[in-house]
Amino acid sequence: MTRGPKPTGDAGSPPCLAAEIAPDYFDPLGVDARQAADVARWRKARRGELLLARAALSIADRQSAAVRIGDHLDRLLEDRFPDLSGKVISGYWPIKSEPDLRGWMARCLALGASLALPEVAETNRPLVFRPWRPGAAMRRGHWNIPVPDTTETLTPDIVLAPLVGWDAGGYRLGYGGGYFDRTLASIRPFAIGVGLSAGRLASIYPQPHDVGLGAIVTDGGIDYLRGA
């Protein structure tokens, strides 16, 4: 899934051919404009493939995946945060066939946690987090994603970051807006990427702006844990 088109020798050939010619072409600390453009085009192609595959799953398969993700999250948090009382957990409102973890979030609420949902309050700025609970009044936010109808904000201790793809180095492939990276660099919560095991990539070719996650949890298990 990580392979691109075969090299043609044309300077205008499809994105990321350099990765096939020389795997070390992508320097995680590099800021070369051509390299950055190659990575962006490669990510766009992979993102499109993974979103199509996810959308093709049946509703039953998506629900089953969400249950398994919730079980693995329970195991992770029992180890890292055995007492959720007073902790603020930010989830997400599912879009584009994302695993629906709102039921799992409600269980966390019953264990004493406070819940929040992210909102794009300003373009190209870190996310803000609005308090939420099942049945809360909602309004349409950025990209028409429902957000809590309140101006109150919370600072989360734990953030679930939905992912399209991921790699074993703890990096996520998201939707390309950069909002989670800006946010995680700003507040440094315990960030957990959540998604499907089928989204695993050999690498997302992390760039200087990419922020590594504390853990990645999929329907297959706890696939990455920083420091483990």
C-alpha positions as CSV (number, residue, x, y, z in Angstrom):
1,M,0.0,0.0,0.0
2,T,3.0,2.3,0.5
3,R,4.3,1.8,-3.1
4,G,3.8,4.5,-5.7
5,P,3.9,4.3,-9.5
6,K,6.9,2.8,-11.3
7,P,9.6,5.3,-12.2
8,T,9.4,6.7,-15.8
9,G,12.5,8.9,-15.8
10,D,10.4,11.9,-16.4
11,A,11.1,14.9,-14.2
12,G,7.4,15.5,-14.0
13,S,6.6,11.9,-13.0
14,P,4.1,11.0,-10.3
15,P,4.8,11.9,-6.6
16,C,7.1,10.1,-4.3
17,L,9.1,8.1,-6.9
18,A,12.2,9.1,-5.0
19,A,11.0,7.0,-2.1
20,E,11.3,3.9,-4.4
21,I,14.6,4.9,-5.9
22,A,16.2,5.9,-2.6
23,P,14.3,5.1,0.6
24,D,16.4,7.5,2.6
25,Y,15.3,10.4,0.3
26,F,12.9,11.6,3.0
27,D,14.8,13.3,5.8
28,P,12.5,13.7,8.9
29,L,14.4,16.9,9.7
30,G,14.5,18.2,6.2
31,V,12.7,21.3,5.0
32,D,13.6,21.0,1.3
33,A,10.7,22.4,-0.7
34,R,10.7,19.6,-3.3
35,Q,10.8,16.9,-0.7
36,A,8.0,18.5,1.2
37,A,5.9,18.7,-2.0
38,D,6.6,15.0,-2.7
39,V,5.5,14.0,0.7
40,A,2.3,16.1,0.5
41,R,1.4,14.5,-2.8
42,W,2.2,11.0,-1.6
43,R,0.1,11.5,1.6
44,K,-2.8,12.8,-0.5
45,A,-2.8,9.7,-2.6
46,R,-2.5,7.3,0.3
47,R,-5.2,9.3,2.2
48,G,-7.6,8.9,-0.7
49,E,-7.0,5.2,-0.9
50,L,-7.4,4.6,2.8
51,L,-10.6,6.7,3.0
52,L,-12.1,4.7,0.1
53,A,-11.3,1.4,1.8
54,R,-12.8,2.6,5.1
55,A,-15.9,3.9,3.4
56,A,-16.4,0.5,1.8
57,L,-16.7,-1.3,5.2
58,S,-20.2,-2.4,6.2
59,I,-21.9,-0.7,9.1
60,A,-21.6,-3.9,11.1
61,D,-17.9,-4.0,10.5
62,R,-17.5,-0.4,11.6
63,Q,-19.4,-1.0,14.7
64,S,-17.4,-4.1,15.5
65,A,-14.2,-2.2,15.0
66,A,-15.4,0.5,17.3
67,V,-16.1,-2.0,20.1
68,R,-12.7,-3.5,19.8
69,I,-11.0,-0.1,19.8
70,G,-12.9,0.8,23.0
71,D,-11.8,-2.5,24.7
72,H,-8.2,-1.8,23.8
73,L,-8.5,1.8,25.0
74,D,-9.8,0.5,28.3
75,R,-6.7,-1.7,28.7
76,L,-4.4,1.2,27.8
77,L,-6.0,3.7,30.2
78,E,-6.3,1.2,33.0
79,D,-2.5,1.0,32.9
80,R,-1.8,4.7,32.4
81,F,-4.7,6.3,34.2
82,P,-6.2,3.8,36.6
83,D,-8.4,6.5,38.1
84,L,-10.2,8.7,35.6
85,S,-11.9,10.9,38.2
86,G,-11.2,14.5,37.4
87,K,-9.5,13.7,34.0
88,V,-10.6,15.5,30.9
89,I,-10.9,13.2,27.9
90,S,-11.4,14.7,24.4
91,G,-13.0,12.4,21.9
92,Y,-14.4,13.4,18.5
93,W,-17.6,13.4,16.6
94,P,-17.3,10.7,14.0
95,I,-17.2,11.7,10.3
96,K,-16.2,10.0,7.1
97,S,-16.8,6.4,8.4
98,E,-14.6,7.0,11.4
99,P,-15.0,4.5,14.3
100,D,-17.8,5.8,16.5
101,L,-16.5,5.9,20.1
102,R,-19.2,8.0,21.7
103,G,-20.5,5.0,23.6
104,W,-17.0,4.4,25.0
105,M,-16.8,8.0,26.0
106,A,-20.1,7.7,27.9
107,R,-18.5,4.9,29.8
108,C,-15.6,7.1,30.7
109,L,-18.1,9.7,32.0
110,A,-19.6,7.1,34.3
111,L,-16.1,6.5,35.7
112,G,-15.7,10.1,36.7
113,A,-14.0,11.7,33.7
114,S,-15.1,14.9,32.0
115,L,-15.6,14.8,28.3
116,A,-14.8,17.3,25.6
117,L,-15.0,17.6,21.8
118,P,-12.6,19.6,19.6
119,E,-13.6,22.6,17.6
120,V,-11.8,24.6,14.9
121,A,-12.5,28.0,16.4
122,E,-9.9,29.8,14.2
123,T,-8.5,28.8,10.9
124,N,-4.9,27.5,11.1
125,R,-4.8,27.8,14.8
126,P,-4.8,25.0,17.5
127,L,-8.1,23.4,18.3
128,V,-10.2,24.4,21.3
129,F,-12.1,21.9,23.4
130,R,-15.7,22.3,24.4
131,P,-17.3,20.3,27.3
132,W,-19.6,17.6,26.0
133,R,-21.8,14.8,27.3
134,P,-24.4,12.6,25.6
135,G,-27.5,14.7,24.8
136,A,-25.7,18.0,24.9
137,A,-26.9,20.8,22.6
138,M,-24.9,20.9,19.4
139,R,-24.3,23.3,16.5
140,R,-22.5,23.0,13.2
141,G,-18.9,24.0,13.3
142,H,-16.0,24.0,10.8
143,W,-16.6,21.6,7.9
144,N,-20.1,21.2,9.3
145,I,-18.9,18.9,12.1
146,P,-21.2,19.1,15.1
147,V,-19.6,20.8,18.1
148,P,-21.1,21.6,21.6
149,D,-23.2,24.7,21.6
150,T,-21.2,26.5,24.3
151,T,-18.3,29.0,24.6
152,E,-16.9,27.2,27.6
153,T,-13.5,25.5,27.1
154,L,-11.5,22.7,28.8
155,T,-7.9,21.6,28.7
156,P,-7.8,17.9,28.0
157,D,-5.5,15.4,29.8
158,I,-6.2,12.8,27.2
159,V,-6.9,13.4,23.5
160,L,-8.2,10.9,21.0
161,A,-6.9,11.9,17.6
162,P,-8.8,10.1,14.7
163,L,-6.4,8.9,12.1
164,V,-6.7,7.8,8.4
165,G,-3.3,6.1,8.4
166,W,-0.4,5.5,10.9
167,D,3.0,4.1,11.2
168,A,5.0,2.1,13.8
169,G,6.9,5.3,14.7
170,G,3.8,6.8,16.3
171,Y,2.9,9.2,13.6
172,R,-0.6,9.6,12.2
173,L,-1.8,10.4,8.7
174,G,-4.8,12.7,9.2
175,Y,-6.9,14.8,6.8
176,G,-4.2,17.2,6.0
177,G,-5.4,20.3,7.8
178,G,-2.6,20.2,10.5
179,Y,-5.0,21.0,13.3
180,F,-4.1,18.2,15.6
181,D,-0.4,18.7,15.1
182,R,-0.7,22.4,16.0
183,T,-2.8,21.5,19.1
184,L,-0.6,18.7,20.4
185,A,2.5,20.9,20.0
186,S,0.6,23.6,22.0
187,I,-0.9,21.7,25.0
188,R,1.0,18.3,25.1
189,P,-1.8,16.0,26.5
190,F,-1.5,12.2,26.3
191,A,-2.5,11.8,22.7
192,I,-3.9,8.6,21.4
193,G,-4.3,8.0,17.7
194,V,-7.4,5.9,17.0
195,G,-8.3,4.2,13.8
196,L,-8.2,0.9,11.8
197,S,-5.3,-1.5,11.8
198,A,-5.7,-1.6,8.0
199,G,-4.4,2.0,7.9
200,R,-0.9,0.9,8.8
201,L,1.8,2.4,6.5
202,A,5.5,1.6,6.4
203,S,6.0,5.3,7.1
204,I,4.2,8.5,6.7
205,Y,7.6,10.2,6.1
206,P,7.3,12.5,9.1
207,Q,8.2,16.1,8.5
208,P,9.3,18.8,11.0
209,H,5.7,19.9,11.8
210,D,4.5,16.3,12.5
211,V,4.0,15.6,16.2
212,G,4.4,12.0,17.4
213,L,1.6,10.4,19.5
214,G,1.8,8.9,22.9
215,A,0.0,5.7,21.7
216,I,-1.9,4.3,18.7
217,V,-4.9,2.1,19.3
218,T,-6.7,0.3,16.5
219,D,-9.2,-2.5,16.2
220,G,-6.1,-4.8,16.2
221,G,-4.8,-3.7,19.6
222,I,-2.4,-1.2,21.1
223,D,-0.2,-0.9,18.1
224,Y,2.2,1.8,19.4
225,L,3.1,3.0,22.9
226,R,5.8,5.6,23.3
227,G,8.6,4.3,25.4
228,A,7.4,0.7,25.3
